[in-house]
Amino acid sequence: MQPDAEPSSGKLSLRGKTGLLAAIAVIVVLLVGLPAYRWFFLISVAIGIVIAGGLALWHKFRPIRETDVQNTKKPLGLE
């Protein structure tokens, strides 16, 4: 069964750029409309940046070697 190349005209699809723009619009509306959400968003972004930085440093100084990987089979038989 082949998926349709063109989306049907009756469906609302929020994929790709349209979905990204919708997500940004929702965040902007919440940031403007709800003062408490500003603090939640700021703290969440700060925690995300700290964790991302820590993981980047961890993998910079301890790169994954092929011997560290236990299961060398491809998942689902993909090659």
N, C-alpha and C positions, 0 to 999 in steps of 0.2 A: 504494500500500500504506500503510495507516494503522497507526501504532504503537498497541499496546494501551494503553488508558487506565489500566488497573489492572495492576500487576506480577503475574506468576504467583506462586502461593503456594509453589511448589517452589524458587524461586530465592532466594539470599541477596543482597540489594542493599545496598551501602554508599554510598548517595547522600545528599546533603543533611545533615541534622543527625546522622544515624546515622554517616555517614562521618567527620564532624568529631569526634564524640565518640570514635570508634574511634582516630583519629589522635592525639587528645589523650591517650587512655589509653596508647597505645604509647609516646608521648614520656615520660609520667610514669613508666611502668614502667622505661624505659631510664635515666631520670635517677636513679631510686632504686636500681636494681640495678647499674649500671655507673659507677663513679666517673670513669673516663676520658671517658665520654660527656658528663659535666657540662661539662668544659672544652671539648670539641668544640662542644657546643650553645651555650655562652656565647660562644665566639669567633665562631661562625657568625651568631648573632643580632647581635653587635656589628658585624660586617662588613656585614650586611644593613641595619642602621640607618644606618651611615655612608654607604653607597651610596644608600639611599633619600633621605637628607637632602641629599646632593650633587646628585642628580637633581632634587629639588624646588627647590633654590636655582637650579640651572642653568635650569630652565624658568620660574622666576619672573622672572629677569633677562633671559632670552632666549626669549620666547614664540614659538611656531611661528606664522608668518604664512602666509596662503594662497599667497603667492608662493613660499614655501619648498617647498611640496609640488609635486613634479614630475608625479606621475601623479594626475590628478583623477578618472579613471574609478573607478567602484566595483568592488571585486574581485568576481569571479564574477557580475557583472551585477546585483548587489543594489542596490536603490534605496530 
